[in-house]
Amino acid sequence: MAHGPTHGIPQAPLPLPGVSKIIAIGSGKGGVGKTTVSVNLAIALARAGQKVGLIDADIYGPNIPLMMGSSAQPRVGPQNQIIPNFTHGVKTISIGYISPGDKPMVMRGPMLHQIIRQFLQQVEWGELDYLLVDLPPGTGDVVISLVQTVPLTGAVVVSTPSDVALQDGRKALEMFSSVNVEVLGMVENMSHFTCPHCHHEIDIFAKGGAERTALQFNVPFLGSVELASSIREGGDRGMPIALAGPESPLAAEFYEIARKLQENAEEAAERGGDVIEIS
Ligand SMILES: Nc1ncnc2c1ncn2[C@@H]1O[C@H](COP(=O)(O)OP(=O)(O)OP(=O)(O)O)[C@@H](O)[C@H]1O
């Protein structure tokens, strides 16, 4: 991979030509369904007529190839630009396309930064309404690389309603605030479980916790997604549930969240334009 002309001088974040809104999706805690939410939101936005790109910024544990059902190695164009894969109506890039298999990526921070930069700047995204960035779990490095490279429209924080996940979710909210990235909304994943036999709602992780946290932090709440085996199966088969369309009850939750996100992102984009540099 080529290195950018940094020469040790921090570069100001620059918009990506043709890309209208860039949204980071984070969680703080791992395993709460951030990638599941990212792929389903990307598909729902694409089905709503938006041009959508998706970056798998989880360099150490890329799951987007599996969840989007795509493993093709991206082509390289004449100007050395990377042509993203196009799956389920979404342009995607992942380190998993370039270095497939189960071998972990071992690299130092500067290399990670370069990869994030390249995924933003060297991929031929073309015209996009939305570029979603699925962040790795935790807070930190990748977000700094992102905000140093491009102006973000905002962020989405995914959490389960359990106290443990919310504790980390709050850290993610604070982290975005500390780098001046507006949180466009919180999503509560694995909100509850509906028993397939008696159809009763079972409250596994204390439903409503993410909504209360959103209220407390004064950020919008985008909606809840229930815990359902078909959501997990869709991800494992590379056929996310959103492909079932907005009429399918489980997929409908993602379409509703996508609609609210679109509203909030458009408002933020209209308000925005100011690039705030972090020191
Ligand atoms: N609403 C849901 N219902 C059922 N299973 C779910 C749901 N959301 C996520 N899962 C499953 O939970 C597991 C973890 O989800 P996912 O990989 O999306 O989480 P993550 O937060 O991105 O994890 P990571 O820490 O690897 O970044 C996956 O097997 C996924 O299919």
The ligand as a Tripos MOL2 file, in Angstrom:
@<TRIPOS>MOLECULE
LIG
   31    33     1     0     0
SMALL
NO_CHARGES

@<TRIPOS>ATOM
      1 N1        -30.4890   -8.0460   16.7400 N.pl3     1 LIG1
      2 C1        -29.8120   -9.1780   16.6960 C.ar      1 LIG1
      3 N2        -30.4230  -10.3870   16.8270 N.ar      1 LIG1
      4 C2        -29.7060  -11.5380   16.7960 C.ar      1 LIG1
      5 N3        -28.3880  -11.6010   16.6250 N.ar      1 LIG1
      6 C3        -27.7300  -10.4450   16.4920 C.ar      1 LIG1
      7 C4        -28.3870   -9.1820   16.5000 C.ar      1 LIG1
      8 N4        -27.4470   -8.2150   16.3250 N.ar      1 LIG1
      9 C5        -26.2620   -8.8410   16.2030 C.ar      1 LIG1
     10 N5        -26.4340  -10.1750   16.2960 N.ar      1 LIG1
     11 C6        -25.3960  -11.2120   16.2460 C.3       1 LIG1
     12 O1        -24.4810  -10.9480   17.3170 O.3       1 LIG1
     13 C7        -23.1380  -11.1980   16.8870 C.3       1 LIG1
     14 C8        -22.2960   -9.9240   17.0380 C.3       1 LIG1
     15 O2        -22.8160   -8.9630   16.1370 O.3       1 LIG1
     16 P1        -21.8620   -7.9820   15.3230 P.3       1 LIG1
     17 O3        -20.7000   -8.6960   14.7410 O.co2     1 LIG1
     18 O4        -22.7340   -7.1830   14.4210 O.co2     1 LIG1
     19 O5        -21.3740   -7.0890   16.5470 O.3       1 LIG1
     20 P2        -20.2140   -5.9860   16.5950 P.3       1 LIG1
     21 O6        -20.6080   -5.0440   17.6740 O.co2     1 LIG1
     22 O7        -19.9720   -5.4220   15.2470 O.co2     1 LIG1
     23 O8        -18.9960   -6.8790   17.0210 O.3       1 LIG1
     24 P3        -17.4220   -6.5360   16.9810 P.3       1 LIG1
     25 O9        -17.0530   -6.4390   18.4130 O.co2     1 LIG1
     26 O10       -16.8130   -7.7190   16.2940 O.co2     1 LIG1
     27 O11       -17.2240   -5.2670   16.1960 O.co2     1 LIG1
     28 C9        -23.2520  -11.6990   15.4530 C.3       1 LIG1
     29 O12       -23.2910  -13.0840   15.4470 O.3       1 LIG1
     30 C10       -24.5800  -11.1390   14.9670 C.3       1 LIG1
     31 O13       -25.1810  -11.9320   13.9580 O.3       1 LIG1
@<TRIPOS>BOND
     1     1     2 1
     2     2     3 ar
     3     2     7 ar
     4     3     4 ar
     5     4     5 ar
     6     5     6 ar
     7     6     7 ar
     8     6    10 ar
     9     7     8 ar
    10     8     9 ar
    11     9    10 ar
    12    10    11 1
    13    11    12 1
    14    11    30 1
    15    12    13 1
    16    13    14 1
    17    13    28 1
    18    14    15 1
    19    15    16 1
    20    16    17 2
    21    16    18 1
    22    16    19 1
    23    19    20 1
    24    20    21 2
    25    20    22 1
    26    20    23 1
    27    23    24 1
    28    24    25 2
    29    24    26 1
    30    24    27 1
    31    28    29 1
    32    28    30 1
    33    30    31 1
@<TRIPOS>SUBSTRUCTURE
     1 LIG1         1 GROUP 0 **** ****
